[in-house]
């Protein structure tokens, strides 16, 4: 098999790369070792810059129709449980409100607001769009094994579901194959930064009635001030599904943590539990001649701040136009090397921004005291102190305005609104 660009990995970033290359008329082949789309949401948020990119690609409204309804608020709460009054409430506008504000100002500072869409919704949607564009080949259940490269091409060895090996000849290869990237490892590229910071579990839960029954109000994020685990509950795009993040000792403990966080009788179903590890890492290099890495293969961040997928989408569209130009004879070695020169500083910056976003929850944890629920002066002092440790009053008050006024370049590098509203 021959192709112009071989993409290893068909997650949202690999699919975005395939989509952008397809729009530019480049022949590309995507291989993915999994046979089906992801079944749990590793991400659930496209920031403003990502939605501007998807608007240019003509699919932003498809994402909005499939994602969280436009009128749903994106508020963030800190509370002792889902039924207690909030210790802190961070209002953030719904997509509909943000679109209205953009239209009212019409100053070119922002074209699209953010969009909450779960990865288990986004990934199959992107697949269905990309597969319709001519020049695309998809091989699911196909594992990347190894590659060699010379001055003119890359030869990759892959293995299909029948365990038979075959070769694919490509002009260029892009590894969008995740944090344990085989492509990056075979290039000998090291990750730099903080690894193995902390292990947590993520549970995907179906709870149909919860969204309409939360006394403190509807929102996107619910941080539960219950030490020492400090569970974090996130609304998914269906408003019937939720994810729970906690440092539980076992999968079975996650159900009890969720039940205790709800603090009200309500039926729910645990659909899956996955363990994951926090990392703040960036690759020392992004490329070696005709082979490139992008998304989690190039940078690993903590989900707080929403900078993982969004940084990867920026990688994809930057690499796409450059490969297109090189394949058409309009760019040479300097254009090829500019991918690392431009994207790696952004990867480093967003690793730093992710670390800053994480410190918000660490501040809550540091301010926590077991007396937080006590009806005493000491308990009241703890409850008042916790939100102050997370973020200043001024940043709380300005969240709604900043959510719709961040410029595109700020959104692409380290969207300040995402850091504030997600931390």
Order of alpha helices (4+ residues) and beta strands (2+ residues): beta-alpha-beta-beta-alpha-alpha-beta-beta-alpha-beta-alpha-beta-beta-beta-beta-alpha-beta-beta-beta-beta-beta-alpha-beta-beta-beta-beta-beta-alpha-alpha-alpha-alpha-alpha-alpha
